[in-house]
């Protein structure tokens, strides 16, 4: 501070342009044209039209053609999908098809073997008693190991919107495993004798679960629309649907989430059977009370027919009843 | 002008012959194409400015493509390939935009 209060004179500072530190950006932004063009134009102006040699022209044209080919080739190559990706995709598709065919073949074979077991069982037990066979048939129907035909109802549920395939399908607009569980439980409580969802027969050990957005019945993924077929007294099952609140629930799904559903009585339904269930427990029929009139014959036949669980589980059930 | 004619002939030849690009060069193709675009726009602008020169056009075209590919190659070797590619694309993109704006001013006077 000086005595007269005027601010001290600053020495004049030579300032560069404010954006001196951004020469690169300035260069890029404000002078995008190659300076070479201006230089060439200036040179041309200085010494008139330049004479080009024949060799120079040829070189120039050759270079131009080369650059055109290279650039076009690069652009074409970039547009084409990567062959490696395509190949991997094709391989995966092939593998999926192969495995699916394998699984189908095995399922067919399993069905054949189940049928064979069934006929063998019938043959073996044929001489024994008709009551055992009748019991077996009944138990088979109840446990789901035998195909069933009869009158019943079909409850159909369908995803709102495009289903799993479309991208905008939110989880709320899809049918959930709990929806199907609710319907199936109502049908059971209405006296359904056999229930199947999309031809997957439900047994006493079946589970309706979800994995992500897909619904699995016994680990088998199902695709919408879902047809829940139940054999039994149609009127009783329909009243059970109303009584248990499943109908109201379906209506709610329809109004809130757009999941369409319908209940229809059918005079004839054919439900497939589940392949022979896993055997957990077995006992020789009539072992506790040895009243079998033909012990030798029945003994060997039981040895042969041990695997089908239907025999043994039904006998087990009989024993426990006795 | 003769350079442009040659370039068009080359493009047509490339479309007809569809030459295969060696696999080794494939990582450099996107950047090279962007660099070529930059040179093309520069040439077009120079033409409208009345400054066009065959030699400058072709040499800038060639050097742009080669340098761009070289930068990506160097970046790959140093482990910063994608970042360097981004840098090159940004710079070339700005240049293409400015040149396109200049061309627009020439053509539409706006």
Interface residues (C-beta under 8 A of the other chain):
Chain A: X28 X29 X30 X32 X33 X34 X36 X37 X38 X39 X40 X41 X44 X57 X60 X61 X62 X63 X64 X65 X66 X67 X68 X69 X70 X71 X72 X73 X74 X75 X76 X77 X78
Chain B: X2 X3 X4 X5 X6 X7 X8 X9 X10 X11 X12 X13 X14 X15 X17 X18 X19 X20 X21 X26 X29 X30 X32 X33 X36 X42 X45 X46 X49 X50 X51 X52 X53 X54 X55 X56 X57 X58 X59 X60 X61 X62 X65 X91 X94 X95 X98 X99 X102
